[in-house]
Amino acid sequence: MVIGIDLVHAAVWRFDIQRKSGAGRAADFSEVSVVADLGELAVDLLGGTVAALENGFEGDALKGLGLVLIPAPGVDGAVFTPGECEALDRYVQEGGAVLILGDGEWPRPPRGPAPFGFVSGHLAIGDPADPAQPHVRPYQFAAGVTGTHPALEGVSRAYLYRPKPVGARLPLTGLVEKDGQIFLGTARHGAGRVAAVGNAEMFARPFLGREDNARLLLNLLSWLLDGRHQGSAADRAAEVTGAYRFSGRDFSSTENLKNEPGPHVVDAGVYAHLFTGLADGFLPDSETDEEAFLREAELRFHEMPRVVRQAVSRFRQHGTDSGVLLVKGLPVDPGLPPTPADPKARVRFANPLSELWLAAFAQALGEPIGYRQEKNGLLFQNVVPTPHNAAKLSSESSAILLDYHTETAFHPFMPDYVLLHCLRPDHDGAARTISASLRMALPRLSLRERAILSEPLYRTGIDYSFGSSHGTKGNGPLLRVLYGDPFDPYLTVDPDLMMGIVPEADAALKRLHAVLHEVRRWVCLDTGDLLIVDNRRAVHGRSEFTPRYDGRDRWLQRVCVVRDLVPSAGHRRMRGRIIDTAFAV
């Protein structure tokens, strides 16, 4: 069986045989790959092969095809000619099958004729999802499914994402309907069959694991192909949601960030003389005139070499696959004082280069903030080992692995970025700062695991430093682990303090932790290195190391950054930068 995929007329979907499929997104992380996914499922589970239709449908283009996928005809694609529409009509009447895949863009009528008179309507909305916001109605919802169509066997509910009603010249039988509108419909035409979906994103990876979508899709493909497949739909649907792994981009097997080329590393050391010049001249005192210091640091960022500014801008806008940006070789104060024994004490520098760099990069990413409970509310925090916290879940530990975590995952105003600047490495060069990116881990999750992690089925705990002296699991807020854009989601996770409230959720959390470990990256931070962690796309941790408490121990400075100060305004006194939210623990 050969599945032909139209590459000519698509308005939004793009596809090629190398799985570059998407909808106007950066190619390095796009998962908007409905057409590619359908092609892959057809090959792997239905025993077919994929053929690219690059020259339209006239002539012999449709000869020998068992199924034709037509992605979203519309104004941005090439115009269908009357001859192409006639060829498709004839192909189906003679026993062929066509699946038309609409998209979630606002409706735009085709500029010319559409196959079988395909049209899609306005985006449909569901009932209010949040009782606190009854005026907000979502573009996604689950719909009950009833009927006797073969494609509905074993299907009771479908999850719809940005659904659009669909119509055609042919009389459609509605498979998924709501309020009298058909979102997925089928029709027989001569000896062949046609199906049309208003927005095919309901069959994209983020949603195939929800409700009965996987089984509905496989039933639909089976019906279109008139049973020309192997195995039962129920078995294949269970395989897709529970075990199937879509192919994705391969990542380097190296775990050392410094050894892996890519946009996640930029070397400031080659511009040492320029950075040294930026540090010259008057600087406001960072303690007595903090805002003036930050404003000056922001201006000096704009005087940095273009390659550094470009890397930071790209990271802020699109992130990186690894979820971090490593800036190597920033100058450090040659008269660096001893590593502080008390991490809560403010350190006075003769030449505050570290604070200048942290403030400059923080201002380029957003707004630096501090937390009242963390290091006495210091904006520039010292991360050093202490004897009394050596074996506790704390940034001051050294004897235990500080496991992967989202920084302050429990906090309503958690940072968007965490900046870690190394002033002094550990004596043995053994301390590894470890990170793991959701973009790398996501393809290793099953569709069902991904769906469960996207539900509010998790409670995290309050950090030790914020008052949870016993590190109690689950004494914090109820939340989703995956949230935001379903195709490129954000992540909130802390395996040491988080728990699922039902067994399936807990199992998915454990699986996520395992796959994050599989894609881990690490770096031994050296003097002058600055590691910027995207706190919503990657988790970070630190390996064990042996401190000597001799004034020469490992010393990082840390700054937390939010993109926007507005949400936390009511939790900061007199427009300051220190958030003082209190927690019941």
Beta strands, then each sheet from edge to edge (+ up, - down):
strand 1: 2-6
strand 2: 49-53
strand 3: 67-71
strand 4: 97-101
strand 5: 119-120
strand 6: 140-144
strand 7: 157-161
strand 8: 166-167
strand 9: 173-178
strand 10: 181-189
strand 11: 192-197
strand 12: 265-267
strand 13: 324-328
strand 14: 367-371
strand 15: 381-383
strand 16: 402-405
strand 17: 417-424
strand 18: 433-437
strand 19: 458-459
strand 20: 478-479
strand 21: 482-483
strand 22: 490-491
strand 23: 499-500
strand 24: 521-523
strand 25: 530-534
strand 26: 538-542
strand 27: 555-562
strand 28: 578-579
sheet 1: 2+ 1+ 3+ 4+ 11+ 10- 9+
sheet 2: 5+ 8-
sheet 3: 6+ 7-
sheet 4: 12+ 13+ 25- 17+ 27- 14+ 28+
sheet 5: 12+ 13+ 25- 17+ 27- 15+
sheet 6: 16+ 26- 18+ 24-
sheet 7: 20+ 19- 23+
sheet 8: 21+ 22-
end
